[in-house]
Amino acid sequence: MSRVEPFLVHIRCDTDGYTHAVTEDEFAAGRHDGRFRAVCGHVVLAAPMIEEPGRFDPVCRDVLRTPPSAAVPRQERRGLRWRSRR
């Protein structure tokens, strides 16, 4: 079964100038007050949309490049059992 990639929104932070990766769920949670928690843990205060994107945050980049934990067992698809009616 293939791994589903999260949908990310890239938002420039007004306080540090970096562009951070924010998940879709975090974007939805913070859309009213303009503060979003990035994948690196930084609370992003969204810059005005007229601002050009800044450099991508190196901590977000490292988090996104880290492979998922091998400790989580991968669910395998089981074969279907067909019963015939007689």
PDB file with SEQRES, HELIX, SHEET and CRYST1 records, atoms N, CA, C and O in Angstrom:
SEQRES   1 A   86  MET SER ARG VAL GLU PRO PHE LEU VAL HIS ILE ARG CYS          
SEQRES   2 A   86  ASP THR ASP GLY TYR THR HIS ALA VAL THR GLU ASP GLU          
SEQRES   3 A   86  PHE ALA ALA GLY ARG HIS ASP GLY ARG PHE ARG ALA VAL          
SEQRES   4 A   86  CYS GLY HIS VAL VAL LEU ALA ALA PRO MET ILE GLU GLU          
SEQRES   5 A   86  PRO GLY ARG PHE ASP PRO VAL CYS ARG ASP VAL LEU ARG          
SEQRES   6 A   86  THR PRO PRO SER ALA ALA VAL PRO ARG GLN GLU ARG ARG          
SEQRES   7 A   86  GLY LEU ARG TRP ARG SER ARG ARG                              
HELIX    1 AA1 GLU A   24  GLY A   30  1                                   7    
HELIX    2 AA2 PRO A   58  ARG A   65  1                                   8    
SHEET    1 AA1 2 LEU A   8  ARG A  12  0                                        
SHEET    2 AA1 2 THR A  19  THR A  23 -1                                        
SHEET    1 AA2 2 ARG A  35  ARG A  37  0                                        
SHEET    2 AA2 2 VAL A  43  LEU A  45 -1                                        
CRYST1    1.000    1.000    1.000  90.00  90.00  90.00 P 1           1          
ATOM      1  N   MET A   1       0.856  -1.166   0.000  1.00  0.00           N  
ATOM      2  CA  MET A   1       0.000   0.000   0.000  1.00  0.00           C  
ATOM      3  C   MET A   1       0.903   1.230   0.000  1.00  0.00           C  
ATOM      4  O   MET A   1       1.846   1.295   0.789  1.00  0.00           O  
ATOM      5  N   SER A   2       0.643   2.176  -0.841  1.00  0.00           N  
ATOM      6  CA  SER A   2       1.509   3.346  -0.964  1.00  0.00           C  
ATOM      7  C   SER A   2       1.237   4.344   0.159  1.00  0.00           C  
ATOM      8  O   SER A   2       0.129   4.449   0.685  1.00  0.00           O  
ATOM      9  N   ARG A   3       2.290   5.063   0.495  1.00  0.00           N  
ATOM     10  CA  ARG A   3       2.193   6.070   1.550  1.00  0.00           C  
ATOM     11  C   ARG A   3       1.551   7.329   0.978  1.00  0.00           C  
ATOM     12  O   ARG A   3       1.900   7.763  -0.120  1.00  0.00           O  
ATOM     13  N   VAL A   4       0.622   7.909   1.712  1.00  0.00           N  
ATOM     14  CA  VAL A   4      -0.056   9.121   1.269  1.00  0.00           C  
ATOM     15  C   VAL A   4       0.736  10.325   1.771  1.00  0.00           C  
ATOM     16  O   VAL A   4       0.971  10.469   2.971  1.00  0.00           O  
ATOM     17  N   GLU A   5       1.137  11.170   0.858  1.00  0.00           N  
ATOM     18  CA  GLU A   5       1.889  12.368   1.214  1.00  0.00           C  
ATOM     19  C   GLU A   5       0.915  13.424   1.740  1.00  0.00           C  
ATOM     20  O   GLU A   5      -0.174  13.587   1.189  1.00  0.00           O  
ATOM     21  N   PRO A   6       1.297  14.143   2.800  1.00  0.00           N  
ATOM     22  CA  PRO A   6       0.410  15.201   3.301  1.00  0.00           C  
ATOM     23  C   PRO A   6       0.393  16.387   2.349  1.00  0.00           C  
ATOM     24  O   PRO A   6       1.385  16.670   1.677  1.00  0.00           O  
ATOM     25  N   PHE A   7      -0.731  17.074   2.297  1.00  0.00           N  
ATOM     26  CA  PHE A   7      -0.826  18.284   1.498  1.00  0.00           C  
ATOM     27  C   PHE A   7      -0.226  19.414   2.315  1.00  0.00           C  
ATOM     28  O   PHE A   7      -0.633  19.645   3.454  1.00  0.00           O  
ATOM     29  N   LEU A   8       0.738  20.118   1.741  1.00  0.00           N  
ATOM     30  CA  LEU A   8       1.424  21.193   2.452  1.00  0.00           C  
ATOM     31  C   LEU A   8       1.153  22.537   1.812  1.00  0.00           C  
ATOM     32  O   LEU A   8       1.039  22.650   0.591  1.00  0.00           O  
ATOM     33  N   VAL A   9       1.053  23.556   2.651  1.00  0.00           N  
ATOM     34  CA  VAL A   9       0.925  24.941   2.213  1.00  0.00           C  
ATOM     35  C   VAL A   9       2.206  25.642   2.644  1.00  0.00           C  
ATOM     36  O   VAL A   9       2.650  25.483   3.781  1.00  0.00           O  
ATOM     37  N   HIS A  10       2.798  26.411   1.748  1.00  0.00           N  
ATOM     38  CA  HIS A  10       4.026  27.130   2.078  1.00  0.00           C  
ATOM     39  C   HIS A  10       3.673  28.579   2.375  1.00  0.00           C  
ATOM     40  O   HIS A  10       3.134  29.286   1.524  1.00  0.00           O  
ATOM     41  N   ILE A  11       3.986  29.016   3.609  1.00  0.00           N  
ATOM     42  CA  ILE A  11       3.614  30.344   4.069  1.00  0.00           C  
ATOM     43  C   ILE A  11       4.861  31.063   4.570  1.00  0.00           C  
ATOM     44  O   ILE A  11       5.651  30.508   5.333  1.00  0.00           O  
ATOM     45  N   ARG A  12       5.023  32.306   4.129  1.00  0.00           N  
ATOM     46  CA  ARG A  12       6.148  33.109   4.606  1.00  0.00           C  
ATOM     47  C   ARG A  12       5.793  33.703   5.962  1.00  0.00           C  
ATOM     48  O   ARG A  12       4.710  34.259   6.147  1.00  0.00           O  
ATOM     49  N   CYS A  13       6.727  33.577   6.913  1.00  0.00           N  
ATOM     50  CA  CYS A  13       6.524  34.106   8.259  1.00  0.00           C  
ATOM     51  C   CYS A  13       6.974  35.556   8.300  1.00  0.00           C  
ATOM     52  O   CYS A  13       8.048  35.899   7.807  1.00  0.00           O  
ATOM     53  N   ASP A  14       6.152  36.397   8.887  1.00  0.00           N  
ATOM     54  CA  ASP A  14       6.456  37.818   8.994  1.00  0.00           C  
ATOM     55  C   ASP A  14       7.531  38.090  10.042  1.00  0.00           C  
ATOM     56  O   ASP A  14       8.214  39.112   9.972  1.00  0.00           O  
ATOM     57  N   THR A  15       7.692  37.182  11.021  1.00  0.00           N  
ATOM     58  CA  THR A  15       8.658  37.429  12.089  1.00  0.00           C  
ATOM     59  C   THR A  15      10.082  36.997  11.743  1.00  0.00           C  
ATOM     60  O   THR A  15      11.034  37.687  12.107  1.00  0.00           O  
ATOM     61  N   ASP A  16      10.249  35.864  11.044  1.00  0.00           N  
ATOM     62  CA  ASP A  16      11.611  35.412  10.734  1.00  0.00           C  
ATOM     63  C   ASP A  16      11.966  35.489   9.253  1.00  0.00           C  
ATOM     64  O   ASP A  16      13.132  35.308   8.899  1.00  0.00           O  
ATOM     65  N   GLY A  17      11.004  35.750   8.383  1.00  0.00           N  
ATOM     66  CA  GLY A  17      11.274  35.903   6.959  1.00  0.00           C  
ATOM     67  C   GLY A  17      11.403  34.606   6.189  1.00  0.00           C  
ATOM     68  O   GLY A  17      11.529  34.635   4.965  1.00  0.00           O  
ATOM     69  N   TYR A  18      11.374  33.463   6.870  1.00  0.00           N  
ATOM     70  CA  TYR A  18      11.463  32.173   6.191  1.00  0.00           C  
ATOM     71  C   TYR A  18      10.097  31.747   5.667  1.00  0.00           C  
ATOM     72  O   TYR A  18       9.063  32.153   6.198  1.00  0.00           O  
ATOM     73  N   THR A  19      10.106  30.936   4.633  1.00  0.00           N  
ATOM     74  CA  THR A  19       8.890  30.288   4.157  1.00  0.00           C  
ATOM     75  C   THR A  19       8.838  28.915   4.817  1.00  0.00           C  
ATOM     76  O   THR A  19       9.777  28.128   4.702  1.00  0.00           O  
ATOM     77  N   HIS A  20       7.734  28.632   5.509  1.00  0.00           N  
ATOM     78  CA  HIS A  20       7.577  27.392   6.265  1.00  0.00           C  
ATOM     79  C   HIS A  20       6.541  26.499   5.612  1.00  0.00           C  
ATOM     80  O   HIS A  20       5.651  26.973   4.906  1.00  0.00           O  
ATOM     81  N   ALA A  21       6.666  25.189   5.856  1.00  0.00           N  
ATOM     82  CA  ALA A  21       5.688  24.203   5.378  1.00  0.00           C  
ATOM     83  C   ALA A  21       4.651  23.988   6.479  1.00  0.00           C  
ATOM     84  O   ALA A  21       4.997  23.705   7.626  1.00  0.00           O  
ATOM     85  N   VAL A  22       3.386  24.126   6.115  1.00  0.00           N  
ATOM     86  CA  VAL A  22       2.270  23.978   7.050  1.00  0.00           C  
ATOM     87  C   VAL A  22       1.334  22.927   6.478  1.00  0.00           C  
ATOM     88  O   VAL A  22       0.996  22.972   5.295  1.00  0.00           O  
ATOM     89  N   THR A  23       0.912  21.978   7.312  1.00  0.00           N  
ATOM     90  CA  THR A  23      -0.017  20.953   6.831  1.00  0.00           C  
ATOM     91  C   THR A  23      -1.399  21.560   6.596  1.00  0.00           C  
ATOM     92  O   THR A  23      -1.726  22.633   7.104  1.00  0.00           O  
ATOM     93  N   GLU A  24      -2.181  20.855   5.827  1.00  0.00           N  
ATOM     94  CA  GLU A  24      -3.535  21.313   5.510  1.00  0.00           C  
ATOM     95  C   GLU A  24      -4.386  21.455   6.763  1.00  0.00           C  
ATOM     96  O   GLU A  24      -5.168  22.399   6.879  1.00  0.00           O  
ATOM     97  N   ASP A  25      -4.240  20.521   7.708  1.00  0.00           N  
ATOM     98  CA  ASP A  25      -5.017  20.580   8.948  1.00  0.00           C  
ATOM     99  C   ASP A  25      -4.636  21.791   9.791  1.00  0.00           C  
ATOM    100  O   ASP A  25      -5.506  22.470  10.338  1.00  0.00           O  
ATOM    101  N   GLU A  26      -3.321  22.064   9.898  1.00  0.00           N  
ATOM    102  CA  GLU A  26      -2.871  23.235  10.656  1.00  0.00           C  
ATOM    103  C   GLU A  26      -3.290  24.532   9.975  1.00  0.00           C  
ATOM    104  O   GLU A  26      -3.603  25.518  10.642  1.00  0.00           O  
ATOM    105  N   PHE A  27      -3.295  24.526   8.659  1.00  0.00           N  
ATOM    106  CA  PHE A  27      -3.743  25.709   7.920  1.00  0.00           C  
ATOM    107  C   PHE A  27      -5.213  25.989   8.220  1.00  0.00           C  
ATOM    108  O   PHE A  27      -5.602  27.136   8.442  1.00  0.00           O  
ATOM    109  N   ALA A  28      -6.024  24.931   8.225  1.00  0.00           N  
ATOM    110  CA  ALA A  28      -7.451  25.087   8.520  1.00  0.00           C  
ATOM    111  C   ALA A  28      -7.672  25.563   9.954  1.00  0.00           C  
ATOM    112  O   ALA A  28      -8.561  26.374  10.213  1.00  0.00           O  
ATOM    113  N   ALA A  29      -6.864  25.058  10.881  1.00  0.00           N  
ATOM    114  CA  ALA A  29      -7.026  25.433  12.286  1.00  0.00           C  
ATOM    115  C   ALA A  29      -6.646  26.889  12.544  1.00  0.00           C  
ATOM    116  O   ALA A  29      -7.238  27.530  13.412  1.00  0.00           O  
ATOM    117  N   GLY A  30      -5.680  27.421  11.814  1.00  0.00           N  
ATOM    118  CA  GLY A  30      -5.209  28.774  12.089  1.00  0.00           C  
ATOM    119  C   GLY A  30      -5.648  29.835  11.115  1.00  0.00           C  
ATOM    120  O   GLY A  30      -5.167  30.967  11.165  1.00  0.00           O  
ATOM    121  N   ARG A  31      -6.554  29.484  10.234  1.00  0.00           N  
ATOM    122  CA  ARG A  31      -6.917  30.429   9.159  1.00  0.00           C  
ATOM    123  C   ARG A  31      -7.606  31.697   9.669  1.00  0.00           C  
ATOM    124  O   ARG A  31      -7.550  32.728   9.000  1.00  0.00           O  
ATOM    125  N   HIS A  32      -8.251  31.646  10.831  1.00  0.00           N  
ATOM    126  CA  HIS A  32      -8.974  32.820  11.314  1.00  0.00           C  
ATOM    127  C   HIS A  32      -8.067  33.869  11.953  1.00  0.00           C  
ATOM    128  O   HIS A  32      -8.313  35.068  11.825  1.00  0.00           O  
ATOM    129  N   ASP A  33      -7.023  33.420  12.639  1.00  0.00           N  
ATOM    130  CA  ASP A  33      -6.149  34.393  13.295  1.00  0.00           C  
ATOM    131  C   ASP A  33      -4.815  34.603  12.587  1.00  0.00           C  
ATOM    132  O   ASP A  33      -4.014  35.429  13.025  1.00  0.00           O  
ATOM    133  N   GLY A  34      -4.559  33.870  11.498  1.00  0.00           N  
ATOM    134  CA  GLY A  34      -3.339  34.082  10.722  1.00  0.00           C  
ATOM    135  C   GLY A  34      -2.082  33.521  11.350  1.00  0.00           C  
ATOM    136  O   GLY A  34      -0.973  33.902  10.976  1.00  0.00           O  
ATOM    137  N   ARG A  35      -2.249  32.613  12.306  1.00  0.00           N  
ATOM    138  CA  ARG A  35      -1.098  31.953  12.946  1.00  0.00           C  
ATOM    139  C   ARG A  35      -1.210  30.454  12.679  1.00  0.00           C  
ATOM    140  O   ARG A  35      -2.248  29.835  12.913  1.00  0.00           O  
ATOM    141  N   PHE A  36      -0.116  29.897  12.187  1.00  0.00           N  
ATOM    142  CA  PHE A  36      -0.117  28.499  11.784  1.00  0.00           C  
ATOM    143  C   PHE A  36       1.098  27.795  12.376  1.00  0.00           C  
ATOM    144  O   PHE A  36       2.179  28.382  12.429  1.00  0.00           O  
ATOM    145  N   ARG A  37       0.945  26.550  12.823  1.00  0.00           N  
ATOM    146  CA  ARG A  37       2.073  25.772  13.322  1.00  0.00           C  
ATOM    147  C   ARG A  37       2.685  25.021  12.147  1.00  0.00           C  
ATOM    148  O   ARG A  37       2.025  24.205  11.504  1.00  0.00           O  
ATOM    149  N   ALA A  38       3.962  25.309  11.877  1.00  0.00           N  
ATOM    150  CA  ALA A  38       4.682  24.663  10.772  1.00  0.00           C  
ATOM    151  C   ALA A  38       5.114  23.261  11.180  1.00  0.00           C  
ATOM    152  O   ALA A  38       5.046  22.899  12.355  1.00  0.00           O  
ATOM    153  N   VAL A  39       5.559  22.474  10.206  1.00  0.00           N  
ATOM    154  CA  VAL A  39       6.004  21.110  10.493  1.00  0.00           C  
ATOM    155  C   VAL A  39       7.234  21.102  11.401  1.00  0.00           C  
ATOM    156  O   VAL A  39       7.504  20.097  12.058  1.00  0.00           O  
ATOM    157  N   CYS A  40       7.978  22.202  11.447  1.00  0.00           N  
ATOM    158  CA  CYS A  40       9.155  22.299  12.314  1.00  0.00           C  
ATOM    159  C   CYS A  40       8.789  22.709  13.735  1.00  0.00           C  
ATOM    160  O   CYS A  40       9.646  22.687  14.618  1.00  0.00           O  
ATOM    161  N   GLY A  41       7.527  23.084  13.975  1.00  0.00           N  
ATOM    162  CA  GLY A  41       7.081  23.502  15.294  1.00  0.00           C  
ATOM    163  C   GLY A  41       6.994  25.010  15.474  1.00  0.00           C  
ATOM    164  O   GLY A  41       6.436  25.482  16.464  1.00  0.00           O  
ATOM    165  N   HIS A  42       7.534  25.766  14.537  1.00  0.00           N  
ATOM    166  CA  HIS A  42       7.506  27.226  14.617  1.00  0.00           C  
ATOM    167  C   HIS A  42       6.084  27.729  14.380  1.00  0.00           C  
ATOM    168  O   HIS A  42       5.384  27.234  13.497  1.00  0.00           O  
ATOM    169  N   VAL A  43       5.661  28.714  15.170  1.00  0.00           N  
ATOM    170  CA  VAL A  43       4.355  29.338  14.940  1.00  0.00           C  
ATOM    171  C   VAL A  43       4.561  30.450  13.920  1.00  0.00           C  
ATOM    172  O   VAL A  43       5.270  31.424  14.175  1.00  0.00           O  
ATOM    173  N   VAL A  44       3.936  30.290  12.775  1.00  0.00           N  
ATOM    174  CA  VAL A  44       4.105  31.206  11.649  1.00  0.00           C  
ATOM    175  C   VAL A  44       3.058  32.306  11.726  1.00  0.00           C  
ATOM    176  O   VAL A  44       1.859  32.031  11.771  1.00  0.00           O  
ATOM    177  N   LEU A  45       3.512  33.544  11.742  1.00  0.00           N  
ATOM    178  CA  LEU A  45       2.626  34.698  11.616  1.00  0.00           C  
ATOM    179  C   LEU A  45       2.675  35.064  10.134  1.00  0.00           C  
ATOM    180  O   LEU A  45       3.693  35.558   9.648  1.00  0.00           O  
ATOM    181  N   ALA A  46       1.589  34.824   9.425  1.00  0.00           N  
ATOM    182  CA  ALA A  46       1.584  34.953   7.970  1.00  0.00           C  
ATOM    183  C   ALA A  46       1.896  36.377   7.524  1.00  0.00           C  
ATOM    184  O   ALA A  46       1.308  37.344   8.009  1.00  0.00           O  
ATOM    185  N   ALA A  47       2.834  36.479   6.590  1.00  0.00           N  
ATOM    186  CA  ALA A  47       3.177  37.764   5.988  1.00  0.00           C  
ATOM    187  C   ALA A  47       2.101  38.116   4.956  1.00  0.00           C  
ATOM    188  O   ALA A  47       1.396  37.226   4.480  1.00  0.00           O  
ATOM    189  N   PRO A  48       1.964  39.385   4.607  1.00  0.00           N  
ATOM    190  CA  PRO A  48       0.996  39.746   3.572  1.00  0.00           C  
ATOM    191  C   PRO A  48       1.302  39.011   2.267  1.00  0.00           C  
ATOM    192  O   PRO A  48       2.465  38.786   1.932  1.00  0.00           O  
ATOM    193  N   MET A  49       0.270  38.644   1.547  1.00  0.00           N  
ATOM    194  CA  MET A  49       0.442  37.868   0.320  1.00  0.00           C  
ATOM    195  C   MET A  49       1.180  38.643  -0.767  1.00  0.00           C  
ATOM    196  O   MET A  49       1.618  38.046  -1.750  1.00  0.00           O  
ATOM    197  N   ILE A  50       1.327  39.944  -0.616  1.00  0.00           N  
ATOM    198  CA  ILE A  50       2.061  40.741  -1.594  1.00  0.00           C  
ATOM    199  C   ILE A  50       3.576  40.511  -1.465  1.00  0.00           C  
ATOM    200  O   ILE A  50       4.335  40.791  -2.392  1.00  0.00           O  
ATOM    201  N   GLU A  51       4.006  39.991  -0.285  1.00  0.00           N  
ATOM    202  CA  GLU A  51       5.418  39.696  -0.047  1.00  0.00           C  
ATOM    203  C   GLU A  51       5.847  38.509  -0.905  1.00  0.00           C  
ATOM    204  O   GLU A  51       5.105  37.538  -1.054  1.00  0.00           O  
ATOM    205  N   GLU A  52       7.054  38.600  -1.468  1.00  0.00           N  
ATOM    206  CA  GLU A  52       7.568  37.458  -2.225  1.00  0.00           C  
ATOM    207  C   GLU A  52       8.020  36.374  -1.245  1.00  0.00           C  
ATOM    208  O   GLU A  52       8.356  36.680  -0.101  1.00  0.00           O  
ATOM    209  N   PRO A  53       8.031  35.113  -1.679  1.00  0.00           N  
ATOM    210  CA  PRO A  53       8.466  34.042  -0.777  1.00  0.00           C  
ATOM    211  C   PRO A  53       9.900  34.265  -0.321  1.00  0.00           C  
ATOM    212  O   PRO A  53      10.746  34.733  -1.083  1.00  0.00           O  
ATOM    213  N   GLY A  54      10.154  33.922   0.930  1.00  0.00           N  
ATOM    214  CA  GLY A  54      11.508  34.014   1.459  1.00  0.00           C  
ATOM    215  C   GLY A  54      12.233  32.694   1.264  1.00  0.00           C  
ATOM    216  O   GLY A  54      11.731  31.790   0.595  1.00  0.00           O  
ATOM    217  N   ARG A  55      13.417  32.590   1.853  1.00  0.00           N  
ATOM    218  CA  ARG A  55      14.144  31.320   1.806  1.00  0.00           C  
ATOM    219  C   ARG A  55      13.349  30.273   2.564  1.00  0.00           C  
ATOM    220  O   ARG A  55      12.707  30.578   3.569  1.00  0.00           O  
ATOM    221  N   PHE A  56      13.394  29.033   2.080  1.00  0.00           N  
ATOM    222  CA  PHE A  56      12.685  27.952   2.743  1.00  0.00           C  
ATOM    223  C   PHE A  56      13.397  27.629   4.051  1.00  0.00           C  
ATOM    224  O   PHE A  56      14.624  27.533   4.081  1.00  0.00           O  
ATOM    225  N   ASP A  57      12.653  27.463   5.115  1.00  0.00           N  
ATOM    226  CA  ASP A  57      13.209  27.206   6.439  1.00  0.00           C  
ATOM    227  C   ASP A  57      14.013  25.897   6.440  1.00  0.00           C  
ATOM    228  O   ASP A  57      13.485  24.853   6.055  1.00  0.00           O  
ATOM    229  N   PRO A  58      15.282  25.941   6.867  1.00  0.00           N  
ATOM    230  CA  PRO A  58      16.095  24.718   6.855  1.00  0.00           C  
ATOM    231  C   PRO A  58      15.588  23.642   7.819  1.00  0.00           C  
ATOM    232  O   PRO A  58      15.785  22.454   7.564  1.00  0.00           O  
ATOM    233  N   VAL A  59      14.945  24.030   8.910  1.00  0.00           N  
ATOM    234  CA  VAL A  59      14.419  23.036   9.853  1.00  0.00           C  
ATOM    235  C   VAL A  59      13.220  22.321   9.230  1.00  0.00           C  
ATOM    236  O   VAL A  59      13.100  21.103   9.358  1.00  0.00           O  
ATOM    237  N   CYS A  60      12.339  23.048   8.564  1.00  0.00           N  
ATOM    238  CA  CYS A  60      11.217  22.418   7.858  1.00  0.00           C  
ATOM    239  C   CYS A  60      11.747  21.451   6.798  1.00  0.00           C  
ATOM    240  O   CYS A  60      11.228  20.345   6.645  1.00  0.00           O  
ATOM    241  N   ARG A  61      12.777  21.869   6.071  1.00  0.00           N  
ATOM    242  CA  ARG A  61      13.371  21.025   5.036  1.00  0.00           C  
ATOM    243  C   ARG A  61      13.879  19.719   5.645  1.00  0.00           C  
ATOM    244  O   ARG A  61      13.660  18.645   5.083  1.00  0.00           O  
ATOM    245  N   ASP A  62      14.556  19.807   6.792  1.00  0.00           N  
ATOM    246  CA  ASP A  62      15.074  18.602   7.441  1.00  0.00           C  
ATOM    247  C   ASP A  62      13.948  17.680   7.897  1.00  0.00           C  
ATOM    248  O   ASP A  62      14.049  16.460   7.760  1.00  0.00           O  
ATOM    249  N   VAL A  63      12.880  18.258   8.437  1.00  0.00           N  
ATOM    250  CA  VAL A  63      11.738  17.457   8.886  1.00  0.00           C  
ATOM    251  C   VAL A  63      11.105  16.740   7.702  1.00  0.00           C  
ATOM    252  O   VAL A  63      10.744  15.568   7.812  1.00  0.00           O  
ATOM    253  N   LEU A  64      10.965  17.421   6.577  1.00  0.00           N  
ATOM    254  CA  LEU A  64      10.327  16.817   5.406  1.00  0.00           C  
ATOM    255  C   LEU A  64      11.216  15.759   4.754  1.00  0.00           C  
ATOM    256  O   LEU A  64      10.704  14.839   4.116  1.00  0.00           O  
ATOM    257  N   ARG A  65      12.520  15.870   4.900  1.00  0.00           N  
ATOM    258  CA  ARG A  65      13.441  14.888   4.315  1.00  0.00           C  
ATOM    259  C   ARG A  65      13.608  13.652   5.193  1.00  0.00           C  
ATOM    260  O   ARG A  65      14.074  12.622   4.707  1.00  0.00           O  
ATOM    261  N   THR A  66      13.244  13.725   6.461  1.00  0.00           N  
ATOM    262  CA  THR A  66      13.399  12.596   7.372  1.00  0.00           C  
ATOM    263  C   THR A  66      12.384  11.528   7.013  1.00  0.00           C  
ATOM    264  O   THR A  66      11.189  11.813   6.929  1.00  0.00           O  
ATOM    265  N   PRO A  67      12.850  10.284   6.798  1.00  0.00           N  
ATOM    266  CA  PRO A  67      11.892   9.217   6.457  1.00  0.00           C  
ATOM    267  C   PRO A  67      10.988   8.907   7.642  1.00  0.00           C  
ATOM    268  O   PRO A  67      11.368   9.131   8.791  1.00  0.00           O  
ATOM    269  N   PRO A  68       9.789   8.392   7.366  1.00  0.00           N  
ATOM    270  CA  PRO A  68       8.882   8.051   8.462  1.00  0.00           C  
ATOM    271  C   PRO A  68       9.507   6.982   9.353  1.00  0.00           C  
ATOM    272  O   PRO A  68      10.360   6.210   8.914  1.00  0.00           O  
ATOM    273  N   SER A  69       9.077   6.950  10.587  1.00  0.00           N  
ATOM    274  CA  SER A  69       9.646   6.026  11.567  1.00  0.00           C  
ATOM    275  C   SER A  69       9.458   4.581  11.150  1.00  0.00           C  
ATOM    276  O   SER A  69       8.374   4.170  10.737  1.00  0.00           O  
ATOM    277  N   ALA A  70      10.529   3.822  11.265  1.00  0.00           N  
ATOM    278  CA  ALA A  70      10.462   2.400  10.932  1.00  0.00           C  
ATOM    279  C   ALA A  70       9.769   1.618  12.041  1.00  0.00           C  
ATOM    280  O   ALA A  70       9.419   0.453  11.852  1.00  0.00           O  
ATOM    281  N   ALA A  71       9.568   2.251  13.201  1.00  0.00           N  
ATOM    282  CA  ALA A  71       8.926   1.574  14.322  1.00  0.00           C  
ATOM    283  C   ALA A  71       7.440   1.366  14.090  1.00  0.00           C  
ATOM    284  O   ALA A  71       6.838   0.486  14.705  1.00  0.00           O  
ATOM    285  N   VAL A  72       6.845   2.153  13.220  1.00  0.00           N  
ATOM    286  CA  VAL A  72       5.419   2.005  12.937  1.00  0.00           C  
ATOM    287  C   VAL A  72       5.253   0.876  11.921  1.00  0.00           C  
ATOM    288  O   VAL A  72       5.752   0.979  10.800  1.00  0.00           O  
ATOM    289  N   PRO A  73       4.562  -0.193  12.296  1.00  0.00           N  
ATOM    290  CA  PRO A  73       4.410  -1.305  11.356  1.00  0.00           C  
ATOM    291  C   PRO A  73       3.561  -0.910  10.167  1.00  0.00           C  
ATOM    292  O   PRO A  73       2.565  -0.199  10.297  1.00  0.00           O  
ATOM    293  N   ARG A  74       3.968  -1.376   9.030  1.00  0.00           N  
ATOM    294  CA  ARG A  74       3.243  -1.076   7.809  1.00  0.00           C  
ATOM    295  C   ARG A  74       2.089  -2.042   7.653  1.00  0.00           C  
ATOM    296  O   ARG A  74       2.269  -3.251   7.801  1.00  0.00           O  
ATOM    297  N   GLN A  75       0.922  -1.535   7.359  1.00  0.00           N  
ATOM    298  CA  GLN A  75      -0.247  -2.387   7.195  1.00  0.00           C  
ATOM    299  C   GLN A  75      -0.200  -3.009   5.807  1.00  0.00           C  
ATOM    300  O   GLN A  75      -0.033  -2.317   4.803  1.00  0.00           O  
ATOM    301  N   GLU A  76      -0.348  -4.307   5.772  1.00  0.00           N  
ATOM    302  CA  GLU A  76      -0.327  -5.001   4.486  1.00  0.00           C  
ATOM    303  C   GLU A  76      -1.737  -5.372   4.091  1.00  0.00           C  
ATOM    304  O   GLU A  76      -2.597  -5.627   4.933  1.00  0.00           O  
ATOM    305  N   ARG A  77      -1.949  -5.394   2.807  1.00  0.00           N  
ATOM    306  CA  ARG A  77      -3.265  -5.744   2.282  1.00  0.00           C  
ATOM    307  C   ARG A  77      -3.427  -7.262   2.322  1.00  0.00           C  
ATOM    308  O   ARG A  77      -2.567  -8.002   1.844  1.00  0.00           O  
ATOM    309  N   ARG A  78      -4.510  -7.702   2.882  1.00  0.00           N  
ATOM    310  CA  ARG A  78      -4.791  -9.134   2.929  1.00  0.00           C  
ATOM    311  C   ARG A  78      -5.549  -9.545   1.689  1.00  0.00           C  
ATOM    312  O   ARG A  78      -6.322  -8.767   1.129  1.00  0.00           O  
ATOM    313  N   GLY A  79      -5.323 -10.765   1.269  1.00  0.00           N  
ATOM    314  CA  GLY A  79      -6.055 -11.290   0.109  1.00  0.00           C  
ATOM    315  C   GLY A  79      -7.514 -11.524   0.459  1.00  0.00           C  
ATOM    316  O   GLY A  79      -7.845 -11.853   1.598  1.00  0.00           O  
ATOM    317  N   LEU A  80      -8.360 -11.355  -0.504  1.00  0.00           N  
ATOM    318  CA  LEU A  80      -9.790 -11.569  -0.284  1.00  0.00           C  
ATOM    319  C   LEU A  80     -10.099 -13.062  -0.321  1.00  0.00           C  
ATOM    320  O   LEU A  80      -9.512 -13.808  -1.105  1.00  0.00           O  
ATOM    321  N   ARG A  81     -11.003 -13.480   0.511  1.00  0.00           N  
ATOM    322  CA  ARG A  81     -11.453 -14.870   0.501  1.00  0.00           C  
ATOM    323  C   ARG A  81     -12.815 -14.913  -0.162  1.00  0.00           C  
ATOM    324  O   ARG A  81     -13.769 -14.279   0.288  1.00  0.00           O  
ATOM    325  N   TRP A  82     -12.879 -15.651  -1.208  1.00  0.00           N  
ATOM    326  CA  TRP A  82     -14.133 -15.773  -1.934  1.00  0.00           C  
ATOM    327  C   TRP A  82     -14.828 -17.063  -1.522  1.00  0.00           C  
ATOM    328  O   TRP A  82     -14.213 -18.128  -1.465  1.00  0.00           O  
ATOM    329  N   ARG A  83     -16.071 -16.951  -1.248  1.00  0.00           N  
ATOM    330  CA  ARG A  83     -16.872 -18.138  -0.915  1.00  0.00           C  
ATOM    331  C   ARG A  83     -17.820 -18.391  -2.074  1.00  0.00           C  
ATOM    332  O   ARG A  83     -18.466 -17.484  -2.600  1.00  0.00           O  
ATOM    333  N   SER A  84     -17.874 -19.604  -2.432  1.00  0.00           N  
ATOM    334  CA  SER A  84     -18.805 -19.939  -3.516  1.00  0.00           C  
ATOM    335  C   SER A  84     -20.099 -20.474  -2.908  1.00  0.00           C  
ATOM    336  O   SER A  84     -20.084 -21.184  -1.903  1.00  0.00           O  
ATOM    337  N   ARG A  85     -21.180 -20.131  -3.516  1.00  0.00           N  
ATOM    338  CA  ARG A  85     -22.489 -20.621  -3.048  1.00  0.00           C  
ATOM    339  C   ARG A  85     -22.866 -21.825  -3.870  1.00  0.00           C  
ATOM    340  O   ARG A  85     -22.710 -21.850  -5.091  1.00  0.00           O  
ATOM    341  N   ARG A  86     -23.361 -22.814  -3.177  1.00  0.00           N  
ATOM    342  CA  ARG A  86     -23.812 -24.020  -3.896  1.00  0.00           C  
ATOM    343  C   ARG A  86     -25.217 -24.325  -3.542  1.00  0.00           C  
ATOM    344  O   ARG A  86     -25.782 -25.299  -4.040  1.00  0.00           O  
TER     345      ARG A  86                                                      
END                                                                             
